[in-house]
């Protein structure tokens, strides 16, 4: 073994800086809550509460949206754990975390349709495009903040961590957007609202990879 030269030892000692240990992923996930709350409130504040509120009731509007927020927060927390080297999820667990937001939107869609059947009869593409783009854009602040938190942990699979962040953020956005959009027709909800959640996952993956300075398919 070679002894470390004294001058190198001194330079290394002078360069050492104390670092703060990462908090639990579940604690760090709470950081996104203020932005997530604004995300949920944005659509009903700028537009209005959906016109079929009387048929759905408080539980069918705010209660279901709250459930979506809880699932979204749990998925973001799972993404922040995935971002810590050595604490990554198994393939089956990642598939389950990815599926959770999609299953949630599907369940909410058909529950709302069962309680209040409101068809989208005209301007299908215009209104669908508005819901898709509006929901995907609303998710971006949560994607940005959570991606920065993930990047600080130096994830070895940033694309996966970012995708989880994206679908979690997309669920937050849809939780707010659905309080304004009163169309419950499954064809509209799945092609616009659910598609926005999927798009948020793709955006989250790209953002995380970019922040980590790697290309898709490589390690940070």
N, C-alpha and C positions, 0 to 999 in steps of 0.2 A: 504494500500500500504506500502511496505517496503522501507525505505530510503536506498540509495546506500552507502555502507561503504566508508569512505574517502580514504582509501588506494586503494580500487578498482577503485574509480573515478580517482585517480592520475595515476594509471597504465594505465587505458584506455586513459587518456589525453596524456600520454607520448608515447603511441603506435600509435596515430593518425598520418597519413601522408596525405598530399594533393594528390589528384589524378586528372589526366587530363580527362576531359569529352570526351566521344566518339564523334568523328565527324560524320557528316551525312553519312549514308551508301553509298550514291552516291559519296561522296567525297573520302571515304576510298576505294571504288572500283577502283578509278583511280590509287591507289598504284600498282595494278597488271599490269598496262599498259606497263611499260618497259619490263617486262618478257613476257607479251603477244606478244609484238612486236617482240622479239627475237624468240618466238615460231612460229609466222607466217613466219618469214624470214628463219628459220632453214632449211626446206626442199628445197626450191629453191637455197639456198646458197650451201648446201652440195651436191645437185644433179644437177638439172637444171630446167629451166622453161618448162612446158609441151609442147610437140611437136605440139599440135593443137592450139597453141596460135593465129596463123593467122586467124583461123576460128572463135575462140571465141572473139578475140579482147581484148582490155584493159578492157572494162567493164565486159566482160564475164569471165575474169580471176581475175584481181585485184579488179575491182569494186564489184563483187559478194563476194570475200573474205573479203573486207572491210565491206560489209553488215553483213556477219557472225560475224565479230569482234564486231560490234556495238550491235548485238543481244546478243552475249556472255557477253559483258560488262554489259549490262542491267540485265541479269540473275544473274551475280555475285553480282551486287548491290542489287538485290532482296534477294539474299541469306544472305547478310550482314545485311539487315533489319530484316530478319527472325531470325537471331541470337540474336537480342536484345530482352530480356524478355519484354513481353507486347506489342511487335510490330509485332508479328507473323501474317502471312497471313492466310486467310480463306482457307478451303479445295479446293474451286473452284479456288481461285487465285493460289494456289500451283500447281494444275493440269494444269492451263494455263501456268505458268512459266516452268513447266516440258515439256509441249508440244511445246513451242516456238522453242527450238533448233531443235527438231525432225522435225517439220514442215518446218523450214528453210532449213535443209539438204535435205528434200524431194523436196522442190521447186527448190533448186539449182541443184539437181540431174537431174530432168526432163527438166529443162531449158538447162542445158549443153548437155543433150542427144539430145534435139531438134536441137541445134546449131551444134553439132559435134558428130556424132555417131562413137565411137571407141570401138570395141569389144575386150574383153579379150579372145583370142582364145586358148592360151596355158598357162600352169603353173598357172591355176586358183587358186589353193590352196596356192602355194608358194607366188605369188604376193598378193593375198588376205591377207595372214598371215602377209606379210611385211607391207602392208598399215594399217592393224588392229593394230599390235603391235607397229609400228612406231608412229602412230597417238596417241594411248593411252599413250605411254611413253612420247611423246612431251607435253602432257597436264599436266604431273605430277608437274612441277615447279609452274604453276599457282595454281594447287590444293593445294600444300603445303603452299604457301604464303597466299592465301585467307582463308585457313582453320585456320591458326594461327590468322588472323584478326578476324575470326568468333569466335574462342575460347575465345578471350579476352573479348567478350561481354557476356560470360556465357550463351550460348543458352540453352533454355529448351527443344528444339527438335533438337539436333545436327545432327541426321540422315537426317532430311529433309533439314536443312541448307547445310550440306555437299553434299547431292545429287544435289542440285541446283548449288553449286560451281562446282561440277564435270561436269555436262552437259554444263555449261557455259565455263569451261576450255576446254572441249572436242571440243566445237565449235571453239574456238581459234585455237586449234591444227589442226582441219580439214581445217580451212581457209588457213593455210599454206601448209598442205599436198596436198591439191587439186591443188595447183599451180605447183606441180611436177608430180602428177599422172595424165596421160592423158587419162586413160580409163574411159569412160563415161557410159559404160553399167550399167543400174540400178541394175542388179543382183550383180555386183561387188561392186558398191558404197554402196548399202544398207547392204550387208553382211559384209563389211569390214569397211568402213568409218563411217556409221551410227552406226554400232555395237560398234565401238571404242568410240563414244560419249556416248552411253549407259554404256559401261564399265567404262568410266571416272566418270560417275555419281555414280556407285556402289563404286568405289575406294574413291571418295570424301566423300561419306556417312560413310564409314569405318574409314577414316582418321579423320573426324570430331568427331565421337564417341570416337575414341581412344584418341584424344587430350583432350576431355572433361572428360576423365576418367570414362566413363559409358559404360554399355553394351547396345546393341540395344534393344529398347523397354522401356528403363528407362529414367528418366529425369536427367539433369545435376544438 
